């Protein structure tokens, strides 16, 4: 059943030529649509191997309302059929599509953010770096929600200090094997953001970790590395929250919205 927020949003599906196959974008337009809107490109979770844009309908709708932004959720190609870098390149094409259709979408491409949960957080971080390097468009912010950042899984939390984690280590390892069958790619900075030694120039970051999540350590370590590299970064750990429920928490949406509104306001002033 749709929430009142979801019913207030105009949701459209668009088919786009992806990197290896046609993909689907789902756009969320806020109810008050005057003037140009900032944009949030969003990647759903699913461990690289499952999921679809509609699973994030509630999150994307809430963000569209709270930020008064156009949210574009990417139906990226899934592993193992489509390994790295296909999903990431799908995201790049989605960003280019927004830029090319900015006028029709009422989109302000000077105020663009990238966001994602779980594997989508990995893709969001990778796309932030790819956009920086290719310079075809620029993100002013990145939002990583319980992201998977460490294919080596050497920074996973100790089970003894976690309460009822809802995603186990083997599930993560299986997803990484499917997405990164070429072992050397598990150190590629676009696939393993936490291994990157070139973090300068990345957009300001909001990184949310969940206390009861085995991956909270890598998220918090990546936040520390971004800060050390001079990237404006906000890191929040949410107590008594598990990996999958993080994106359904209203306080998380509120904190993300506050961060994005601040970043989009700063971008608007500079523009």
C-alpha positions, 0 to 999 in steps of 0.5 A, a space after each residue: 500500500 502506498 503512503 500519503 507521501 508516495 501518492 503525492 509524488 508523480 512517478 514515471 518510468 523511462 527506458 534508456 539504452 544502458 551499457 549492455 542492455 536496455 535499463 529502466 529509470 524511475 523518476 519521482 517528481 515532488 508535488 510542488 514543481 515550480 522552477 528548476 529542481 535539484 536532482 538525486 540519482 539513486 541506486 537501490 540495494 540488493 547486493 549487486 544481484 537483485 532488486 529494482 527501482 520500485 523497491 526504493 519507492 518509499 525512500 525516493 518519494 520521501 527524498 523527493 518531498 523532503 528535498 524538493 528534488 527530482 529523484 532518478 532511481 536507476 534500474 541498473 544491470 545485475 550481476 552475475 550476468 552483467 559484472 563490473 563495470 556494467 552497473 556503474 556505466 548504467 549509472 553514468 548513462 543515467 546521469 548523462 540522460 538527466 543532463 541531456 533532458 534537463 529542460 524537459 525535466 525542470 532539472 538544475 544540473 548544477 545541483 546534482 547528488 548521487 545516493 545509494 543503499 547497500 550495493 547501491 552505496 558502492 555504485 554511488 561512491 564509484 559514480 561520484 569518482 567516475 564523474 569527477 574523473 570524466 568531467 562530463 557532469 559534476 555531483 555536488 554531494 554523495 549520500 552513502 547509506 549502509 554502503 558496501 565499500 570493501 570487496 576484500 571484506 577485511 574491515 567487516 565488524 566482529 559478530 560479537 559486537 553486533 546485535 542480530 545483523 540482518 545481512 551475513 558475511 557470506 551474503 556479502 561475499 557472494 554478491 561481491 563474487 558475482 559483481 567482481 569475478 575478475 579478482 584484480 577488479 576487487 581493488 579497482 577504485 570504482 569498485 572498491 572505494 575504500 581502497 582508493 588512494 585518490 579521494 581529493 576532488 570527490 563531492 561532499 559526503 553523507 555516510 550513514 552506518 547502522 549499529 547492528 550492521 556488519 558493514 558499519 566499520 568500512 563505512 565509518 573508515 571510509 568517512 574518516 579517509 574522506 575527511 583526511 583527504 579534505 572532502 567535507 564529510 558527515 558521518 552518522 551511526 544510527 543505534 539499534 538499527 540493522 542494515 536493511 532497515 536503515 533506509 526506512 527510518 524517518 530520522 535517516 531521511 530527515 538527516 539526509 534531506 538536511 545535508 542535501 538541502 545545505 549542499 544544494 543551497 551552497 551550490 546554488 550560491 556558487 553557481 
